[in-house]
Amino acid sequence: MSAQTEEAAARPASRTGKGGAPPASGVSQRTGRAVPYLLILPAAVFTVLLLGWIMVQNGLLSFQNLNRRQLIRRTTEWIGFDNYTDTLGHEEFWRVTLRSVVFTAVNVALVMVVGCLIGLLLARLGKRTRLLLLLGLVLAWAMPVVAATTVFQWLFAQRFGVVNHVLDQLGWHSMAEYNWTSGQFSTFFVITVLLVWQSVPFVAINLYAATTTIPKELYEAAALDGAGVWKRFTSVTFPFLKPFFYATTFLEVIWIFKSFTQVFVINEGGPDRLTETLPVYAFVEGMNNQHFGMGAAISILTILILLALTAYYLRLVLKQEEDEL
Amino acid sequence: MKRSLIGRIWPGATAVVLFLGFVFPVYWMFATAFKANKDIVGDDPVWFPTSPTLEHFEKAVDAEGFWTFVANSFITTAVAVLLSLVIALLASFAIARMRFRGRRSFILVMMMAQMAPWEVMVIAYYMMVRDADMLNSLAPLIAIYTLMVLPFTVLTLRGYVAAVPKELEESAMVDGCTRGQAFRKVIFPLLAPGLMATSLFGFITVWNEFPYVLILSKDPSAQTLPLWLTGFRTTFGDDWGATMAASSLFAVPILILFVFLQRKAVGGLTSGAVKG
């Protein structure tokens, strides 16, 4: 990522000096050629320098043997690709990767299905019920991540947690004092409920906003042709919102794949490191276990995966915004 | 169109159920924060705080270093958001109003940077800050937070700048304003709502940021509220009343801002996300 980012960003910045830009059109004729470059200079320099430096540093670290001892002595030991061969040869890495992929797939599927259903429901509601549901969605959306995570710990608390109480009341008595963070599956369950609760409002509200842009005539025409609810969805709503579906799904994939705070705070990747996803794995390996070089190598591998996803997402978005760029 | 009774009622009924589901965690946070201890740790949960008390809030506020965390959170958030707004305003004006070579690349870089996985780059940043001997200070936090919110701010402001009719600017310049004056007197006032909505998202991002402050600030003097909140349970040993009071204090500024600016905020987001 570093190479691409830098190369692409260096271009506008380097041109500032040469001043070889074509004459600007229209209004900007009176202003000098250098003006746009001067305006973007602070943003470009700041982003390229700091982000680029972090990326380069990340790359360098991943080729070093850097543990607690080297950190304290401030020595640099280059070990070539050892961190990568170690990581890739380690079964643990592949298990975590597979876990992250399944985790992301399940969460994104839930978020998209629930979000889209709620979005379509919003479009059908009367004014007052719609406002009510929107209020609920906005409150959940606005809830800060750290506060929400703490609240979910309380909801799912072993003793006096309201979820266990309700399950017990409903007749599932073995859940009365259930420890949600004691198992891999149950910990993931709590994280999933939290992530879905937090992510659905974005999808639902945006989908609803998008449906309001569909011309009514299309539905009238479909109704004249005798199309039912499902047929109207597949022949009008879905084709119209297709770009939206793609873009949102990808955005959710990226967001969920790299979510750190929720996964980490709920159970710190436990029990027995069984709920570590890739970002948490890199963090625990690098910071907690103080294998900084190893952590950096894992983070580079994670960034590569995310970069592939992001590139695809940006292609989708850019196709839609071609005329605007 | 004829519909049965159930057919007419179910959307509304589902909406109410969903509303309750989405609101419950937020409600439960506030409810617990106001409940007396005996109502929190009883065999049967008390659904409404019947005898509200402020003791949990007092406990949360009296926790050691609380005001330092508050000050740190406000300083890092305000400085990072303002800094990125100023830098972004310049850049967004250039990309919204001017044609120049490299413009497309610049926008692409901003889009890439917006998607940068900050969560995975903590180790490298930690090493940089450590090498510069700047651990446990606010400056490196402010720098990384500014970097985090800058791309989003640039891209969103671009839309708001582009939405201000060019003619306004042109007529101001015909009337003798310089380009700078036209910007200050005509465009800037029209941009104010956009600036507010954009800064809201920057505010939320920085206010919430957890992994960087977790590793950069081991010393309480440079910690922010997210650390205080996540460490609260350990410090106070499952005192859920106080923990929920702390969560409420943490969430309220954001909830208020968000609900007030919701319309513009959602509008701004959708204008970027939806191009049907």
Interface residues (C-beta under 8 A of the other chain):
Chain A: M1 Q4 T5 A8 A9 R11 P12 R15 G20 A21 P22 A24 S25 V27 S28 R30 T31 R33 V35 P36 Y37 L39 I40 P42 A43 A44 F46 T47 V48 L50 L51 W53 I54 M55 Q57 N58 L61 I118 L121 R124 L125 G126 T129 R130 L132 L133 L135 G136 L137 V138 L139 A140 W141 A142 M143 P144 V145 V146 A147 A148 T149 T150 V151 F152 Q153 W154 L155 A157 R159 F160 V162 H165 W197 V200 P201 F202 I205 N206 A209 A210 T213 I214 F240 L241 P243 F244 A247 T248 L251 I254 K258 S259 F260 T261 F264 V265 L278 P279 A282 F283 G286 M287 F292 G295 A296 S299 T302 I303 L306 T310 Y313 L314 V317 Q320 E321 L325
Chain B: P11 G12 T14 A15 V16 L18 F19 L20 G21 F22 V23 P25 V26 W28 M29 T32 I40 V41 G42 D44 P45 I87 A88 L90 A91 F93 A94 I95 R97 M98 R99 F100 R101 G102 R103 R104 S105 F106 I107 L108 V109 M110 M111 M112 A113 M115 A116 P117 E119 V120 M121 V122 I123 A124 Y125 Y126 M127 M128 A143 I144 T146 L147 L150 P151 V154 K166 E169 E170 M173 R179 I204 W207 N208 F210 P211 I215 L225 P226 L229 T230 F232 R233 D238 W240 T243 M244 A246 S247 S248 F250 A251 I254 L255 F258 V259 Q262 V266 L269 T270 A273 V274 K275 G276
